[in-house]
Amino acid sequence: QVLLVESGGGLVQAGGSLRLSCAVSGRTLGIFAMGWFRQAPGKEREFVATINWSEGSTDYADSVKGRFTISRDNAKNTLYLQMNSLKPEDTAVYYCAAGFSRAYGLAYREVWRYAYWGQGTQVTVSS
C-alpha cells in the first residue's frame, strides 16, 4: 500500500508561481517512478511530468516544458512540482502518482502505468 497526499494548490494570477508537494508513505521502497497529472473539468487526465525515483531523470509534457520542474526528495519521501509562469490553461486538479514497474522512455506518460494516486489538489490560474 502507498498513500499519496498532495498539497500546495490554490488560486494564483497568470504569470505567478506555485509549488505542489506530494507526501508519500507506505511501501515506498518499490517505487520506480512518480508523476504529476492534471485534469480540467470535462477533460481527460493528462500527463504533466514524471521522474525516475532513484536516478532523477525527468520527462515533461510539451505544454509545461520550461515552466514546470518536477523533483523529489527521497529521504523525505516527497515529490514536488514547481510551477512558474502559470497560465489560465494550467487550471486543473493536479494529481501525483506512483508506479512500480520498470519502464523507460515515454512509458510513464501513460496513466495506466501508475498503481497509486493521490486525492488531487486544485490549481486555479486567473487571467
Wavefront OBJ file of the C-alpha trace (Angstrom):
o trace
v 0.000 0.000 0.000
v 1.112 3.510 -0.855
v -0.559 6.683 0.319
v -0.065 9.899 -1.635
v -1.209 13.265 -0.327
v -0.923 16.387 -2.463
v -0.735 19.915 -1.125
v 0.185 23.395 -2.291
v -2.611 24.140 -4.706
v -4.506 27.381 -4.705
v -5.521 30.452 -6.644
v -2.861 32.429 -8.463
v -2.824 35.091 -11.142
v -1.458 34.388 -14.585
v 2.316 34.625 -14.549
v 2.519 33.563 -10.944
v 4.048 30.501 -9.343
v 3.048 27.613 -7.123
v 4.882 24.632 -5.726
v 2.951 21.438 -5.264
v 4.059 18.754 -2.853
v 3.166 15.091 -2.647
v 3.899 13.257 0.577
v 4.455 9.542 0.060
v 4.016 6.929 2.744
v 3.680 3.168 2.953
v 5.571 0.792 0.668
v 7.905 3.367 -0.828
v 10.988 1.220 -1.479
v 9.412 -0.376 -4.518
v 8.614 2.883 -6.295
v 10.255 3.106 -9.710
v 8.830 6.385 -10.955
v 6.447 9.095 -9.895
v 4.451 11.517 -11.921
v 2.190 14.512 -11.963
v -1.012 14.545 -13.966
v -3.783 17.079 -14.220
v -7.436 17.037 -15.092
v -9.554 20.025 -16.023
v -13.372 19.906 -15.914
v -14.706 17.895 -18.830
v -11.213 16.870 -19.913
v -9.247 13.659 -19.725
v -6.495 13.292 -17.197
v -3.312 14.400 -18.929
v 0.356 13.839 -18.331
v 2.380 16.701 -16.867
v 5.739 15.333 -15.728
v 7.432 12.204 -14.453
v 10.628 11.445 -12.589
v 12.616 8.286 -12.020
v 12.615 7.831 -8.278
v 16.203 6.638 -7.940
v 18.010 8.219 -10.897
v 16.138 11.506 -11.005
v 15.717 11.588 -14.774
v 12.684 13.579 -15.865
v 10.206 13.913 -18.677
v 7.719 16.715 -19.350
v 4.690 17.378 -21.441
v 5.401 19.906 -24.170
v 2.816 22.252 -22.696
v 4.807 22.721 -19.486
v 8.428 22.417 -20.612
v 10.473 25.374 -19.473
v 7.840 26.388 -16.937
v 7.403 23.401 -14.628
v 10.042 21.422 -12.770
v 9.483 18.036 -11.180
v 11.787 16.979 -8.377
v 11.907 14.613 -5.471
v 13.470 14.232 -2.057
v 13.819 10.506 -1.486
v 14.897 10.944 2.134
v 11.732 12.899 2.858
v 9.577 10.712 0.615
v 8.251 13.812 -1.068
v 7.578 14.694 -4.687
v 7.426 18.299 -5.889
v 6.172 20.224 -8.859
v 7.427 23.774 -9.173
v 5.111 25.679 -11.493
v 6.217 29.030 -12.881
v 4.735 31.379 -15.455
v 1.324 29.882 -14.867
v -1.358 30.284 -17.490
v -5.149 30.054 -17.201
v -4.992 26.836 -19.224
v -2.979 25.289 -16.385
v -6.122 25.373 -14.254
v -6.910 21.820 -13.201
v -6.856 19.348 -10.381
v -3.296 18.102 -10.097
v -2.617 14.519 -9.060
v 0.572 12.784 -8.053
v 1.028 9.108 -8.776
v 3.459 6.282 -8.050
v 4.477 3.469 -10.374
v 6.297 0.249 -9.588
v 7.071 -1.247 -12.992
v 10.475 -0.966 -14.636
v 9.833 1.076 -17.729
v 11.670 3.753 -19.648
v 11.245 6.219 -22.449
v 7.710 7.506 -22.809
v 6.139 4.714 -20.797
v 5.423 6.757 -17.700
v 3.464 9.329 -19.641
v 0.601 6.858 -19.542
v -1.975 6.902 -16.762
v -2.170 3.110 -16.598
v 1.484 2.785 -15.618
v 0.738 4.161 -12.154
v -0.582 1.981 -9.381
v -1.394 4.616 -6.768
v -2.842 8.094 -6.956
v -3.340 10.971 -4.578
v -6.602 12.771 -3.987
v -5.600 15.785 -6.048
v -5.075 19.452 -5.317
v -6.838 22.267 -7.136
v -4.797 24.804 -9.058
v -6.684 27.792 -10.404
v -4.964 30.412 -12.542
v -6.883 33.607 -13.142
v -6.365 35.940 -16.083
l 1 2 3 4 5 6 7 8 9 10 11 12 13 14 15 16 17 18 19 20 21 22 23 24 25 26 27 28 29 30 31 32 33 34 35 36 37 38 39 40 41 42 43 44 45 46 47 48 49 50 51 52 53 54 55 56 57 58 59 60 61 62 63 64 65 66 67 68 69 70 71 72 73 74 75 76 77 78 79 80 81 82 83 84 85 86 87 88 89 90 91 92 93 94 95 96 97 98 99 100 101 102 103 104 105 106 107 108 109 110 111 112 113 114 115 116 117 118 119 120 121 122 123 124 125 126 127
